[in-house]
Amino acid sequence: MQSRESVVNPWGLVVQPPFIERRFEMIIASMIIKALPENIDEVVLKLNDIPNVTTYGVHKEENIIVLIEADSEDQLKDLAKYINSEFEGILGTYPTFIGSDQDVEEALKSIN
């Protein structure tokens, strides 16, 4: 039997079950992280330290393009909350694309 206790995720946020019992899927998300121009360099460096987060440059001095791999929607939400609350100068995180292996499985079923 699995524990029903709270767990601290990799970003330091406390999460509750039933996340432990969920089927994990791979989620890929691209986001624009809008930050104050004076904080951009520091934010990019901090983002590059987070596992499964890849930065792809800065657009118009305040938009950081990132790709995130997550095991669940909750993990993706937790990461966005973490970035918004813990990084200085963040104005917001804006998903531009979210896809999962489940989406691919559903698409393949509709073709066959």
MOCOR-V831161 format. One record per residue. N is the residue number from 1. RES is the residue in one small letter. SS is DSSP state (@ for helix, = for strand, . for the rest). Layout:
<<N:RES:SS> <N:RES:SS>>
This chain:
<<1:m:.> <2:q:.> <3:s:.> <4:r:.> <5:e:.> <6:s:.> <7:v:=> <8:v:=> <9:n:.> <10:p:.> <11:w:.> <12:g:.> <13:l:.> <14:v:=> <15:v:=> <16:q:.> <17:p:.> <18:p:.> <19:f:@> <20:i:@> <21:e:@> <22:r:.> <23:r:.> <24:f:.> <25:e:.> <26:m:.> <27:i:=> <28:i:=> <29:a:=> <30:s:=> <31:m:=> <32:i:=> <33:i:=> <34:k:=> <35:a:=> <36:l:.> <37:p:@> <38:e:@> <39:n:@> <40:i:@> <41:d:@> <42:e:@> <43:v:@> <44:v:@> <45:l:@> <46:k:@> <47:l:@> <48:n:@> <49:d:.> <50:i:.> <51:p:.> <52:n:.> <53:v:=> <54:t:=> <55:t:=> <56:y:=> <57:g:=> <58:v:=> <59:h:=> <60:k:.> <61:e:.> <62:e:.> <63:n:=> <64:i:=> <65:i:=> <66:v:=> <67:l:=> <68:i:=> <69:e:=> <70:a:=> <71:d:.> <72:s:.> <73:e:@> <74:d:@> <75:q:@> <76:l:@> <77:k:@> <78:d:@> <79:l:@> <80:a:@> <81:k:@> <82:y:@> <83:i:@> <84:n:@> <85:s:@> <86:e:@> <87:f:.> <88:e:.> <89:g:.> <90:i:=> <91:l:=> <92:g:=> <93:t:=> <94:y:=> <95:p:=> <96:t:=> <97:f:=> <98:i:=> <99:g:=> <100:s:=> <101:d:@> <102:q:@> <103:d:@> <104:v:@> <105:e:@> <106:e:@> <107:a:@> <108:l:@> <109:k:@> <110:s:@> <111:i:@> <112:n:.>>
